[in-house]
Amino acid sequence: MRAHLRIAAAAVILGGLALSAVLMLPPYIQNFEFQRYLEQLVQQTDIAANPPELVRAQVMNKAAEMGLPVRHGQVTVERAGERYRIRVLYIRRIDFFVYTVDLHFRSATGG
């Protein structure tokens, strides 16, 4: 009888871990894609001619297009010589059945 309870408990725990992984993986993949976009953006040869507010607007538009919860104050755009340095901090909230996790993402590029 105890062996059955242990097996059942192990199955519940492994199921919970698998569910956690399934719920938490998509935000990490989206952040990776967003990071790649930022890297491509700062490598564009014509971006240095744009004012920082236009670059910030491009970043904000891409974040909105991807469904990321990025607000204006979370995007920092600084000129670094002939290039831009872009930093974005945003939080994704993952709601489990009995627990909530805030994932803090910091995407940065340039310099």
C-alpha positions in Angstrom: 0.0 0.0 0.0 2.8 2.4 0.9 4.5 1.8 -2.4 1.4 2.8 -4.3 1.2 6.0 -2.3 4.9 6.8 -3.0 4.4 6.2 -6.7 1.3 8.3 -6.8 3.1 11.1 -4.9 6.0 10.9 -7.3 3.7 11.1 -10.3 2.0 14.2 -8.9 5.3 15.9 -8.2 6.7 15.0 -11.7 3.4 16.2 -13.3 3.6 19.5 -11.4 7.2 20.0 -12.6 6.3 19.2 -16.2 3.4 21.6 -16.0 5.7 24.3 -14.6 8.1 23.8 -17.4 5.4 24.0 -20.0 4.0 27.2 -18.6 7.4 28.9 -18.1 9.1 27.9 -21.4 7.2 30.2 -23.8 8.1 33.5 -22.0 11.8 32.5 -22.2 11.5 31.7 -25.9 9.8 35.1 -26.5 12.5 36.9 -24.6 15.2 35.1 -26.7 13.4 36.3 -29.9 13.1 39.8 -28.6 16.8 39.9 -27.7 17.7 38.8 -31.2 15.5 41.6 -32.6 17.3 44.1 -30.4 20.7 42.9 -31.6 19.6 43.1 -35.3 18.2 46.6 -34.7 21.5 48.0 -33.3 23.5 46.5 -36.1 21.5 48.3 -38.8 23.8 50.8 -40.5 21.1 53.5 -40.8 19.9 53.4 -37.2 22.5 55.8 -36.0 20.8 58.6 -38.0 17.6 58.1 -36.1 16.8 60.0 -32.8 16.6 58.0 -29.6 12.8 58.4 -29.4 12.3 56.9 -32.8 14.5 53.9 -31.8 12.5 53.6 -28.5 9.3 53.6 -30.5 10.6 50.8 -32.7 11.4 48.8 -29.7 8.1 49.5 -28.1 6.2 48.5 -31.3 8.1 45.2 -31.6 7.4 44.4 -27.9 3.7 45.2 -28.5 3.7 43.1 -31.6 5.1 40.2 -29.7 2.7 40.7 -26.8 5.4 41.6 -24.3 4.3 43.7 -21.3 6.9 46.5 -21.9 6.1 50.0 -20.9 7.8 53.2 -22.1 9.7 53.7 -18.9 11.2 50.2 -19.1 13.1 51.0 -22.3 16.4 52.9 -22.2 18.0 54.0 -25.4 21.4 55.7 -25.2 23.8 56.7 -28.0 27.2 55.0 -27.7 29.4 56.5 -30.3 28.0 55.6 -33.7 25.7 53.0 -32.3 22.9 52.7 -29.8 22.8 50.9 -26.5 19.3 49.5 -25.7 18.2 48.1 -22.4 14.7 46.7 -21.7 13.5 45.5 -18.3 10.1 43.9 -18.1 8.2 41.4 -15.9 6.1 38.5 -17.0 3.7 37.1 -14.5 3.0 33.3 -14.6 -0.1 32.2 -12.7 -0.1 28.6 -11.5 -3.0 27.2 -9.7 -1.8 28.0 -6.2 1.2 30.2 -6.9 2.3 33.2 -9.0 5.8 33.7 -10.3 7.2 36.9 -11.7 9.8 36.4 -14.3 12.2 39.4 -14.6 13.7 39.8 -18.1 16.6 42.1 -18.9 17.3 42.4 -22.6 20.3 44.6 -23.5 22.4 45.1 -26.5 24.7 47.6 -28.2 27.6 49.6 -27.1 
